[in-house]
Amino acid sequence: MENLEGKFESNQDVSDYFDFSRPIVWGGKRKGAGRKSLGKVRKQVLLSSAVIAKIDAIAKKKKRSFSAILEDACVALQ
């Protein structure tokens, strides 16, 4: 190993010591990995500070997310 390090550090070819026919790949995507889709789409909405404060207060009181409260309100309009 010390000999190989010495050859590498002196810029000699050390490729004969490795098998490049089957490289080991680490990481990458795995089937089923990551967060599951909620089936929702991100959308930017501009709201006044007063409306944001009201929605935040309702969300905090009901222990739900801002988005969930906003979605419930929109569904109730139908």
N, C-alpha and C positions, 0 to 999 in steps of 0.2 A: 504494500500500500504506500509506504514512504517513497518507494521507487517510482510509482505511478504519479504521485503528487509532484515529485521532482521533475519528471518528464513534462507534466502538464505546465508547471510553473516556468519551465525553460522553453515553452512554446513548441514542444515536440508533439507529433501526432500520437494520440492515445486511443484512437477509435478502434483499434484492433482488440482492445481489452473489453469492449462492450458489445452486446448483442442488440442491434437496432431493428431486428426483424419483428420483435414483439415488445414494443414500448409499453411501459406501465403508465397509464393515465390516471391521475388523481382528480377527484372532484367532478364537477359537471352536473348536469341535470339528472335527476332520478325520477322515474315514473311515479306519480302520486305525491311527489314532494312539494312542499310549499303550502301557502294558504289556499284554502278552498275558495272558489269563486262564490260570491254572494249573489251573482246575477244582476248587479247594479252597475251603473255607469257614473263616472265622476263628471260633475258639471259645476261650473263656477256661477254663483248667483251673487249679485250685489244687493245688500240689505243695509238699511239705515242702522245706526248705532242703537237707537231705541228698540227696534225690532229684534236685533241680536240680543240685547239685554233681556227682553221678555222671553225669547226662546231659551236662552241660557237658564233663566230662573225656573221655567217650567221643566226643563231637562234635569236640572239639579233636584227639584222637588220630587219628580217621578223616578229619579235615578236611572235615566236613560240618556242616550247620546243626542247631541244637537241634531244630527241627521235623522234619527228615528222620529223625533218630535216634529221636525219639518215635514217628513214624509207622511206621518199620520195626519197632519193638518191638510196637506194637499189631497190625500185620499178622501178626507171628510168633505171636501168641496164638491166632490162628484155627486 
